[in-house]
Amino acid sequence: MAEAAAAAETMAEAVAAAETMAEAVTAAATTLLPGLPDEIVVWEILVCLDPKSILRSRAVRRDWRCAITNRRFLLSHHARQPALPILFSDGYRNILTFDHRADAASQLHTVARLALSQPFKLEASCDGLLILSKPPEMAGSRALLTVCNPVTRQHASLRRTLKDFNILGMYPHCPTGKYRLLLQGRSFMDSSTDRTGWYVLELGSDEAPRYIGCSKTKLQLAIFHAPVRVRDSLHWHPVCYAPVYGETEFFQLERKLVIVFDTIAESFRQIRATLAPTNYSCIFEMDDMLGIYSCNKAKNIVDIWVLQNYESEIWDLKYRVQLPTAEIWGKFEGIDGDSYWYVTVVSGDGVVLLLVSFGNRLFFVDTGGELVASFRDLHVGEHRLKQTLVPHDFFMTLEGYAVDASPFI
């Protein structure tokens, strides 16, 4: 009896060992990459790939597709993407990005080609989503607006709701997780119209833009460039002036202020800007901080300021860049000292570059004033693109929703 019991126990142990070995073999056979835990493959390797490589990875195996299509992975992947400056070519029909981290041959990347007889205008950009407008003459009596994701090639129309508004910015509303547009009534120069003031529209909503107030100050006369989103707020450094309705006088905004829109409280406020005199200034984002670059056209100098302490509104002069204009004029035919130039400052991973436009040429200059590279027939936009594969439900609720169709080539 004892011998039989011992034999049975030995047999049970052998069966258990065999089952364990079979489970190990099965597990090894279904790992994403042999010899590496799935946690490392997914969260340290795949999450670092560019969006195009992620899309290709979905075709490798079913378990690869399952691992990289869940929302947690897509959100983490999007968070790691850089916010790259948007460039245009072919009469603003092609949308490109510039990535200073890549090698010289790969720094320019085409994200969308549009099959159009006339170009779209980029109105807003946020988290990989773009708002494009077609000129009114191409869309009847009103401009045609489209929201799209150039990575997933989804697009839909917004034309039924925004014909009377200017788009000031697009942002995620953190309490709801929805994307919203901040709008300004186009009749802002005529105080008699009920369109005067600020409005908010949730993408995908059937409701008309929601009125949130009207400024009685010169802020209502401002013309805004693309905003910078920091700390759940949109920031602008307005350059601008606008004519008062029925008058020839122009109002110039105070140049020492940054306009701030709190996207949660839906309210405006102001903070101090830099004190340096300038011909032209613009705001940008530098490693989650606000920056302002100021251009001295007479001396070909660009000053780059950073808001080191947001609460106390203290700005520090980070760089003073002497542009290599003499080198540019001497090296490139058709460019001389009378050529008009403008600068866009881009930042990422602690690196700052200046994109300097002279006519139809674009030059990349580092903060030491050294010419890094040059390109022909490229134009710099105001906006940045942080590519995303995260799906958005609002697309399906909009008119004309399509994937991988015109105007994308």
HELIX and SHEET records of a PDB file:
HELIX    1   1 ALA A    2  THR A   30  1                                  29    
HELIX    2   2 ASP A   38  ILE A   40  1                                   3    
HELIX    3   3 VAL A   41  ILE A   45  3                                   5    
HELIX    4   4 LEU A   46  CYS A   48  5                                   3    
HELIX    5   5 PRO A   51  SER A   57  1                                   7    
HELIX    6   6 ARG A   62  THR A   69  1                                   8    
HELIX    7   7 ARG A   71  ALA A   79  1                                   9    
HELIX    8   8 ALA A  104  SER A  106  5                                   3    
HELIX    9   9 PRO A  136  MET A  138  5                                   3    
HELIX   10  10 LYS A  218  LEU A  221  5                                   4    
HELIX   11  11 THR A  325  LYS A  331  1                                   7    
HELIX   12  12 ASP A  393  THR A  397  5                                   5    
SHEET    1   A 4 LEU A 108  ARG A 113  0                                        
SHEET    2   A 4 ASN A  94  PHE A  98 -1                                        
SHEET    3   A 4 LEU A  84  SER A  89 -1                                        
SHEET    4   A 4 HIS A 379  LEU A 385 -1                                        
SHEET    1   B 5 LYS A 121  CYS A 126  0                                        
SHEET    2   B 5 LEU A 129  LYS A 134 -1                                        
SHEET    3   B 5 LEU A 144  ASN A 149 -1                                        
SHEET    4   B 5 GLN A 154  SER A 157 -1                                        
SHEET    5   B 5 GLU A 399  VAL A 403 -1                                        
SHEET    1   C 4 PHE A 165  HIS A 173  0                                        
SHEET    2   C 4 LYS A 178  GLY A 185 -1                                        
SHEET    3   C 4 TRP A 198  GLU A 202 -1                                        
SHEET    4   C 4 ARG A 210  GLY A 213 -1                                        
SHEET    1   D 4 VAL A 228  VAL A 230  0                                        
SHEET    2   D 4 SER A 233  TRP A 236 -1                                        
SHEET    3   D 4 LEU A 257  ASP A 262 -1                                        
SHEET    4   D 4 SER A 267  ARG A 272 -1                                        
SHEET    1   E 2 TYR A 241  PRO A 243  0                                        
SHEET    2   E 2 PHE A 250  GLN A 252 -1                                        
SHEET    1   F 4 TYR A 280  MET A 286  0                                        
SHEET    2   F 4 MET A 289  ASN A 296 -1                                        
SHEET    3   F 4 ILE A 301  ASN A 309 -1                                        
SHEET    4   F 4 ILE A 314  GLN A 322 -1                                        
SHEET    1   G 4 TRP A 341  GLY A 348  0                                        
SHEET    2   G 4 VAL A 351  PHE A 358 -1                                        
SHEET    3   G 4 ARG A 361  ASP A 366 -1                                        
SHEET    4   G 4 LEU A 371  ARG A 376 -1                                        
END                                                                             
